Amino acid sequence: MMTEDMLVADIVTDVPQAADLFREKRIDFCCGGCVSLKEASDKRGENTEDILHTINQMVRDREISGPAEPQHMTEEELMGLIEGRYHNFLRQELPSLAPYVLKVSRVHGGKHPELNRIREIYDGLHRELLRHTEEEEEVVFPQIRQYKKNPGEERKELLAPHVEGLEEEHEKTGALLKEIRMLTNDFQPPEGACNTFRLVFKRLGELEKNTFEHIHLENNVLFSKVRERF
C-alpha cells in the first residue's frame, strides 16, 4: 500500500495509472515529483486522504485481477474474461497513454529519434487494437456463441475465416510490440530521463505484457477450444 509520505514520483513508478489522477489534480509528478504525496496535495489544496484512497484502490484492483486459470473455463467464460479485463484495459489505457507518448516524442524526439518511431507505432496500435476489440465483440464472439449453440458446416465456414484473420492480426500486433521493446531497450529509459519519459516506458511495458496475455488467451485457449468443435 502507498502512504502519504511516499514521493509522488515513486508512487507513479509503482502505480503507473496514478499519473492520470495526478494529471487531473494538477500534481506535478515529472519535474516536481520529488516531494511527498502529502506536500504535493497540500500545495494544490487537495485532500491527501482521498487521493491516497484512490491510489490504493488501484493497487487492490491490480491484485484482484491476478492470474486466472483459463484452461478450465468455458468459451463463454473466456470471452467474458477477455471483454471484461483485456478489452476494457485497452479502451482505458490506449487513449490515456497517448498524450504522454506524444509529449515525450515532441520534447525528446530530437535527441532520441527512436521516440518518433515509437509514437508512429503506438498511433497505429491505438487505432487497430480498438478496432480489433470491436470486431471481436460485435462479430466474432457472437458467431462463436451461435456456433456453440447450433454447430453446423455453414456456421463453421462463416466463423473460421474470422478466427484466422484475428490470428493474423495478433501476429502483426506482436511484431510491433516487439519492435517497441527493441526501440526502448527492453523498456529501460536512458540515464537522466525525466519522470514522464520513465512513465511512458513503464506503461508501454505493461501494455506489452497485457496484450501478450490477451493474445495468448485467444490464440491458445479460446480459439483452440473453438477448433475442437470444428
N, C-alpha and C positions, 0 to 999 in steps of 0.2 A: 504494500500500500504506500502511496505517496503521502508526504507530510508537508505542512506549511513552511517548514524550514528548508526544504529542498530548493535548489536553484531552478529557476524557470527553464533554463537551457537543458538541465539534466532531466527534468520531467519530460520535455519533448523528446529527448533521446530515448527514454524508457517507454514513453507512450506517445508515439508519433502523432496520433489523431488529436492529441491535446493541442497541437498547433492551431487547429481550426477554432477551438474555443478561445485561445489566446488572441487569435486574429480578430474574432468577434468582439472581444473585450478590449481590443487595442492595447494588449500587453505585449511589449517587445520581447520576443524570445530569441531574436537574432543578435544584433549588436548590443542590446541592453539586457541580455539573458542571464548575466552573472549576478543576479540578485535573488533573494528568496521569494517564494511564491507570495508570502505574506507582505513583504515590502512592495513587490510589484502590484499586488492587488490594492493595497492601501493607497499607493500613488495614483491609481486610476479611480479610486473611490468605489471599488468593488468589494463584495462580501467574500472574504477568503474562504470561509467555511462552505459557502455554496459552490464556489469554483472547485474546491478540493473534493467535495462530494461528487461532483460531475466527473472529475478525472478518475476518481477511484471506482466509479461505476463503469467507466471504460475498461479499467483493469479487470473488474469482476466479469464483465461481458466477454472479454477475451478469454478468461479462464473457463467460463461456462461452455464456450464454443470450441472445446477441445476436440481431440481426435474421435471420430465416430468409428463404428465397425460396419462399413458399407457392405462388406461381403455377405452379411446376414440380413440385409434389407431387401424388401421387395422393390420392384421397379417404381411403384408409386411412392414409396418412402424415399427412394433415391432421388426422384425428381423433386419431391418436396424439399429435401435437403439442399439440392443444387439451387433451387429457386430461392429458398429462404436464407441460405448462407452465402453462396458464391455469387449469385446474380445480384442480390441486394448489396453485397460488398462492392461489386463493380459499379453499380449505379450510384453509390455514395462516394466511393474513393476516386473514380476516374475524373469526374468534374471538380472534385475538391482539390485534388493534387495538381490539376492542370495549371492554375495560376502560378504555383511555385516553380514548376518546370519552366514555364515561360520566363519568369523573373530571373531565375538563375542563368538561363541561356542568354538573356539580354545583358545582364550585368557582367557575367564572367565568360561569355562565349568568345570574346576576343582573345583572351589569354588561354582559354581551354576550348578550342574549336569542337572537340568531341561533344560538348554540351548542345551544340546546334543540331548535330545528328540525333542525339538523344531526344531532343524536342520534336524533331521530324518523325521519329519512330513513335514517340508517345502520342502525338496527334493522330497518327494513323490507327494505333491501337485503341485509342479513346473512341473513335468513330466505329471501328469494326467490332470491337468487343460488345458495345452496346447494341449494335445491330444484330450481332450473333445471339445475344441473350433473348432479344425479341423474337428471333426466328425459332429458337428452341421453345419458348413459352407459347407462341401463337400457332406454330405449325408442327414442329417435330414431336414435342411432348404429347400434344393431343392425339397425334397419329399413333404414338406408342400405346396410349391408353385405349384407343379404338382397336388396335391390332390385338392387344392382350384380351380385350373383351370379346372380340369376334375375329379370330385369326382366319386368314384365307390368302390365296395366292394374289388376288387383286390388291389387297391391303399391303401385303408384303412388297409387291412391286412398286407401290406408291411410297412406302416408308424407306426401303433400302437405299435408294439414291440420296435421300436426305441425310441418313446416317453417314454414308460415305463422304458426302460433302462437308459435314461438320468435322469429320476426322481430318480431312484435308486442310480445313481452316485452322484446326488445332495445331497441325504441323507448322503452318506458316506463323502462327502466333508464337509457338515455342521457339522458332528460329529468331524472331525479332527480339524476344525476351533474352535469349542467349547473347544476341548482339549487344543489347543494353548492358548485360553483365560484363561483357568484354570491354565495352567503352568506359564503364565505371570502375574497372579494375576490381571486379567482384564487390561492387558497391562500397568501395573504400574511398572516401573523399581525399583530395590532396591535402598535404600539410598546410595548416593555416586557413583552411576553408571556413567560411562563416557558418553560422547555425542553420541558415536557410539552405545553403549548399548541402550540409550534412543531412538535413531533414529530407531533402529530395532523394538523396541516395538511399537513406533508410527506408523510405516509403516505396521506392522503386523495388527494393529488395523484398519488401512484404508483398507487393503486387505480384512479383515473380513467384514467390512461394505459394500464394493463394491461388494464382491462375494455374500453376502446375498441378496443384491438388485438384482443382476443378477439372482440368483436362484428364487427369488420371481417373477420376471418379466416373467420368463419362465414357472415355475410350475403353478402359479396362474393367469396368464393373457394369455400368448401366447398359452400354451397347453390347457387351458380351452376353448379358442376360437376355437382351432382345434377340440376338442372333441365335441363341439356344432354342428360341421358339420358331425360328425360320424352318 
